Every structure is written in C-alpha cells, then in structure tokens.
C-alpha cells in the first residue's frame, strides 16, 4: 500500500492561530494541552488530530527527551523526616535518570534514607507511609555520599517517568547524626513533554 501525502488545510486549523505567538522552543506542554483539551477522538476531528501530531513532533514531544529540557537539581533537607518532593509541573513528564544523596552532618551511626512514589491524595506534607504511598526504595548507611546504585541495584528501576500526578517523595531521618542536620538530595531528569 502506498503512502499518502494528505495534510490538513492550515488556514482551517485553530491550533495554528492559537499558538501563532509561540516558537517551537518556547511552547510549553501546558500551552499545547490547553489547545487540544476539548478535541474528541473522532473521524470529524481527523484534521485537528493530524495538526496536533505535527506540532508535537516538531516540538519533539514524541516520548523522547526534549533538547535542552532537563536538569540536575539539588534540594536541601534540613528538617527531620520532612519529605522532599520531586514533581514536574502540570502538563510535563520527566524521566528521572539518577538520584543521589550527600549527608553533610556528623554521623554517629547509620542514617536511613527513603524513596516513595506518591500522588495528590497522599502528599499532605508528612512523611510517606507504606499504607498510603508506594514504597520504592530505602537504605541505611554510614556513608556520607550515596549514588543511584545504592538505592536501586543495577539501576533496575531507572530511568523512571514521573508526572504531576505520580511523583517521588524522598527523605532521610536524622537518627544517625549528631550535628549539622543537612542532607543534599540530587536528581537528574530529562523532560519528555
């Protein structure tokens, strides 16, 4: 079967009018979601669906990492058992590539670190619980710097895609510290959309 070269009439597609003030480098997932949210998946909307697909491919929103969209972030935990939230803004999907922790406190015993997957219903600012959150990983160590491999054997669970509705909460308790209660959590992510 041969390929077809059908393309919607760009003058009839509202997406082009609504997004005309954006470039491919500054249009956000939220902008595109706003334009596409009321479109039903129906044959009568085929032209709009083809247009959205074209825009998403051009903006490299195809499930692959977007160029220049990602970061390595450091978040400091200074309060015992208060989780750090690793959560993309609405409309974005992040691929978590690595996570590590550095403890700047003076250690007198093993320090415990925890990683949970949470959602809106379970994120109330308190410590995640196995009865409400998905327990993902933990470790106890006297080392002051721990890599991704310490949390996940052979990086078995990374990369991990997270959204605004399904995200990570990480924390350490200060039971093994004597002074300087500071934990630096590092994570690296690529933005997929």
C-alpha positions in Angstrom: 0.0 0.0 0.0 1.5 3.4 -1.0 1.9 6.3 1.3 -0.4 9.3 1.2 0.6 12.9 1.4 -2.6 14.3 2.8 -2.2 17.3 5.0 -5.0 19.4 6.7 -5.6 22.9 5.4 -3.5 25.0 7.9 -5.9 28.0 7.5 -8.7 26.0 8.9 -6.9 24.6 12.0 -7.4 26.7 15.1 -4.2 25.3 16.7 -2.1 27.4 14.4 -4.0 30.5 15.3 -3.9 29.8 19.0 -0.2 29.0 19.0 1.0 31.6 16.4 2.8 33.7 19.0 5.0 30.7 20.2 8.1 29.2 18.7 8.9 25.5 19.0 11.4 26.3 21.7 9.1 28.2 23.9 5.7 26.5 23.5 5.0 24.6 26.7 3.2 21.3 27.3 0.6 23.4 29.1 0.0 25.6 26.1 -0.5 22.6 23.8 -2.7 20.8 26.3 -4.9 24.0 26.5 -5.3 23.9 22.7 -6.0 20.2 22.5 -8.1 19.5 25.6 -11.5 19.9 24.0 -10.8 17.8 21.0 -12.6 14.4 20.8 -11.0 11.5 19.1 -13.5 11.3 16.2 -13.3 11.0 12.5 -14.7 14.5 12.1 -11.6 15.8 14.0 -9.0 14.0 11.9 -7.5 17.2 10.6 -7.1 18.6 14.1 -5.6 15.4 15.3 -3.1 15.4 12.4 -2.2 19.0 13.1 -1.6 18.3 16.8 0.6 15.3 15.9 2.6 17.6 13.5 3.1 20.2 16.2 4.1 17.7 18.8 6.6 16.0 16.5 8.0 19.4 15.5 8.4 20.4 19.2 10.0 17.0 19.9 7.2 15.9 22.2 7.2 12.3 21.0 8.2 10.5 24.1 11.9 11.1 23.6 13.9 13.6 25.7 13.4 17.1 24.5 16.6 19.0 23.6 17.7 21.4 26.3 14.8 20.4 28.6 16.0 18.7 31.7 18.3 19.5 34.6 20.3 18.3 37.6 18.8 19.7 40.7 19.9 19.8 44.4 17.4 20.1 47.1 18.4 20.5 50.8 16.6 18.7 53.6 17.2 20.3 57.0 14.2 19.1 59.0 14.0 15.6 60.3 11.5 13.3 58.4 10.2 16.1 56.2 10.0 14.8 52.6 11.5 16.4 49.6 9.0 16.3 46.6 10.4 15.6 43.1 7.4 16.6 41.0 7.1 18.1 37.5 4.7 21.0 36.8 1.2 20.1 35.4 1.4 19.1 31.7 5.1 17.9 31.9 6.6 14.4 32.1 10.1 13.9 33.5 12.3 10.9 33.1 14.3 10.6 36.3 17.8 9.4 35.3 19.7 9.4 38.6 19.3 10.2 42.2 21.9 10.5 44.9 22.2 11.9 48.4 25.1 13.6 50.3 24.9 13.9 54.1 26.7 17.0 55.5 26.0 16.0 59.1 28.4 14.4 61.5 27.4 10.8 61.5 27.4 8.8 64.8 25.5 5.8 63.4 23.7 4.7 60.2 21.5 7.2 58.6 18.3 6.0 56.9 17.0 7.3 53.5 13.7 6.5 51.8 12.1 6.9 48.4 8.4 6.7 47.8 6.1 7.2 44.8 3.1 9.4 45.8 0.1 11.1 44.3 -2.1 14.1 45.2 -4.1 12.1 47.7 -1.1 11.0 49.7 1.0 14.2 49.6 0.0 16.0 52.7 3.5 17.2 53.6 4.0 14.5 56.1 6.4 11.5 55.9 5.2 9.0 53.3 3.7 5.8 54.7 3.6 2.3 53.3 -0.1 2.2 53.9 -0.8 5.1 51.5 2.3 5.6 49.3 4.2 3.2 47.1 7.4 2.2 48.9 10.1 2.3 46.3 13.5 2.0 48.0 15.3 2.6 51.2 18.8 2.2 52.6 20.7 2.6 55.8 24.3 3.6 55.7 27.2 5.3 57.5 28.5 6.6 54.1 28.1 10.4 53.6 27.6 10.1 49.8 25.3 7.6 48.2 24.8 7.0 44.4 21.9 5.8 42.4 23.2 2.2 42.6 22.9 2.3 46.4 19.2 2.9 46.1 18.5 0.6 43.1 20.5 -2.5 42.4 22.0 -2.3 38.9 19.8 0.8 38.3 16.9 -1.7 37.8 14.2 1.0 38.2 15.8 3.8 36.4 15.0 5.6 34.2 11.6 6.3 35.8 9.0 8.5 34.2 7.1 10.8 36.7 4.3 13.2 36.3 2.4 15.8 38.3 0.0 13.1 39.4 2.7 10.4 40.1 5.9 11.7 41.6 8.6 11.0 44.1 8.9 11.9 47.8 12.3 11.3 49.4 13.5 11.9 52.9 16.1 11.0 55.4 15.8 10.8 59.1 18.5 12.3 61.3 18.7 9.4 63.8 22.3 8.7 62.9 23.5 12.3 63.1 24.9 14.3 65.9 25.3 17.8 64.4 24.7 19.8 61.2 21.5 18.1 60.2 21.8 18.8 56.4 21.1 16.3 53.6 21.5 17.3 50.0 19.3 15.3 47.6 20.4 15.4 43.9 18.4 14.2 41.0 18.8 14.4 37.2 15.9 14.4 34.8 15.1 14.7 31.1 11.8 16.4 30.1 9.8 14.2 27.8 6.9 16.7 27.4 
